[in-house]
């Protein structure tokens, strides 16, 4: 596979969609009650998340990529993420637990549609385990369930779909939105697939070529959330009823209060 030269292919696709006016498809698509999933990456000083609407054949419409600054050992950035859920109403969200693991576990136990995940390298790994293997593993495990994700294969899938030039199954649409700037697309192309030889045998692996790759990770996680959810993409999906709206400030206060009351962490009360 030829690696993307920066993010030229993805950027060209966005330019083409904007020129043709297809970026306006996102609101139409969501209005038909298609399912939305999210992929969330957790760093020390921020949370990043991508939210994707899905159509038949896993045709994808990026809705937003959010960056929430703040110490992820504290409740405030998680409260903001909860507010984002209220806006997009995702059906399934995969949250990477590789950093600040206990905070991730605390969060996913509050939302049944959230799943803690752990990325596993290796070209032979599936994006998600098959249903029977998952069921057997979940029966044996107590506490928070963490799903292993085959990130290497997921990145191959995303890179392949970014090269598609015709809308349809597998195609990824990007909106004309400030969140999807050049930095975002550079992050989609932040890794390249290389071949290394060990004892004379070739093996493929991803090599990171720039410091940040959260956009790529979040898109892989959103795809994993879709596969873990078992959602059907060949028919409209009912959207859960929206609870009575609270102000952003009140939502934050409620979340922080609940976090402080039940968290296992020692968190300084606001």
N, C-alpha and C positions, 0 to 999 in steps of 0.2 A: 504494500500500500504506500502510495506517495503521500508524504505529509503535507498538510496545508502550508503554503507560504504565508506566514502570519495568519491572517484570517481573510485573505483575499476572496476566496469562494463565498464565504458567509456574507462579507460586506457587499459583494456584487449582488447577492441574492436580495439583500435588504434594499439596496438602491433600486433594483428592478421592481420589487414589490411596491415601493413608495411611488415610483414612476407610473406603475399601472394602477395604483390606488387600491391594491389588494390588502393593504394594512387595515382597511376598514372592516375586514372580515371578522376580526376578533369579537366586536360587540354582537354581530349577527350570530356568530357561532355560539356564544355564551347564551344568547337569548333563546336558543333552541334546547337549553338544558343539557348540554353535553357535559360530561364529567371533567372536573378539574383536579389535578394532583399537584403536590408540591414537593420540592427537594430542598432540604435545609442543611447548610454547612455551618459548623460552629467553630469559631476561632476564639482566642483569648479576649480580644477587644471588640468583637462584633459577631453578629449573626447575619448570614446571607441566605436568601431563599429565592428559588425560581418557581413560578406558578404557571401551569400549562393546561390548556383545554385540549381535549382529545376527540378525534373523529374516527370513522371507520378506517381500518388498516393502520391505526396509530398515526394518522395525519395529525400534526401538532400545531397549536397556535400558542406561542408565548404570550402571556398576559402581562407579567411584570417580573422584574428581578429587584428584590428589595435588599437594602443594606441597612442593618440596624446597629448603630454603634453602642458600645457599652461593655462593661465588665460582665462576661457571661457566667460568672460565679454569683452574680447578684440577680434579683428578680426583674429589674426594670426592663432589660432588653427582651426577656421572655414575655413580659406583659405586652410589649409592643408587637411581638410576633402573634400573640393571641388576638390582638386587634386586627392584624392583617387577615387572620382566618375569618374574622367576622365580615370583612369586606369581600373576600373571594369565595368563601364557603367551600373549601376543597373537600373532596370525598375521601382522599387519602393523602398522607404526608409522610415522607421518609426523612428522619432526622439522624444525621451522622453522630455517632457516640464516641468517636475517636478522641475527642478533646472535651474536657469538663464533663466526663461521663456521668457523674452523679447528678449534675444539674439537668442533663438530658433525660435521665431516667425519671427525675422528679417531674419534668414537664410532660413527657409522653403519657405518664399515668393519669394525667388530667384530661386527656383528649383521646377518645377511643379510636379515632381515625388516624392517630399518629403512631408510627412504628419506629423504634430505635433500630438503627442499622450499623453495621461495621463493614467497611470495604476490605475485601480480600483480593490480593494480587494473584495473577495466574491466568494464562490464556485459556486453560481448559475449564475454568469455572463458569457455570451458567450465571446469568445476571441474578436470578433468584432460584432457590431450590424448587424441585417439583413438589406438588401438593402432598404426595404421600410421605416423602422424606421430611418435609416441614412438619406435618402432623405428628410423626413419630418423635421428632426432636422436641416439639412443644409439649408433648405429654410427659416427657422426662424432666423438663426444666421447670423450676419454680422461680417466682419473682418476675422481673421485667424480661420480656422476650426480646432478644436482639437477633435481627435477621442478617445473615451473611450475604454480602452483595459482591458479585463478580464484576469488579469495576473495570478490569481490562477489556473484557468483552463488551461491556456497556459503552466504553469510549470508542471502540471500533464501530459500534452501531451508530452512535451519534455522528462521528466523522463521516461515515458513509452517507447518512441522511443529509448532512449539510451539503454534500456534493450533488444531491438531486436538483434538477432544474425544472421539473414539471410538478405542479401541485397534484396531490393524490396520496395514496397510502405511503406513510413514512416521511412525507415532506414536512419540513419545519418552517412555519411562518413567523416572521418577526414584525412587531408593530412599529410604527413611526413614533417612538417615544424616547425621551431623554435617557431612560434607564439602559437602553440598548445603544450605547455609544461605541466608539472605536475601542475603548478599554475593554468593554464587555466582549467584543468579538475577538480581540487579541487573547483574552482568557480562554475562549473556546478553542483556540489554536495553540494553547500554552504547552502542549505535549506533542511529541512526534513518536511514531512507531519505528523502532530500530531493530536490527537483527544482530545479536551477539553470538559468538561461537564459544562454546564451553566443551573442552575435550573433543574438539572437531565437530560438535553437533550444533546446528543453528537453533536459536531460540529467539522469539520475538518478545519485546518488552517496551513499555512506554518510557520515554525520557522527557523530563520537564525541561523546557528551554526558556522559561521566564519565571519570575518569582511567584506570580499569582495565577491560579487556575480555578478559582471558586466557581466561575460561571459554568465551566465544563462539568465540574463535580455536581453542582446543583441540578443540571439538566439530566445527568445520569441518574441521580437520586429520584428525580421526578418520574423518570421512566420506570425505575425500580418500584416506586410506590404504585404505579399503575399495574404492574405485573403482580405485585403482592395483593392488591385489592380484589382481583378477579372481576373487575368491572367489565360489563359488556359495552362494546363500542359500536354495535350495529343497530342500536336503538336509543332514543332519547332517554335520559335518566332524570327521575324526579329530584328536585332540589329540596333539601330539608327546609322546614319553615324557619324563617328568620326571627330570632328573639327580639323582644322590644329593645330599641336602640338605647344605649347609654352613651354619655359623653365620653370622649377619649380619656379625659382626666379621671372620671369615675371608674371606667374599666380598669385603668392602671391601678388605682387605689384598691379596688376589689381583688385584683390578681395578686398584688404585693402582700395584702393582708392575708390571703389564703396561703401564699407561699411561706410567709414568715410563721404562720400558725402550724404548718405541717412539715416543713422542710427538715431534713436531717442535717443540713448544713448549719453552721453557726454564722448567721447573717446579721449584721448590724441593722437594727430596726430604724426605719426612716424617722 
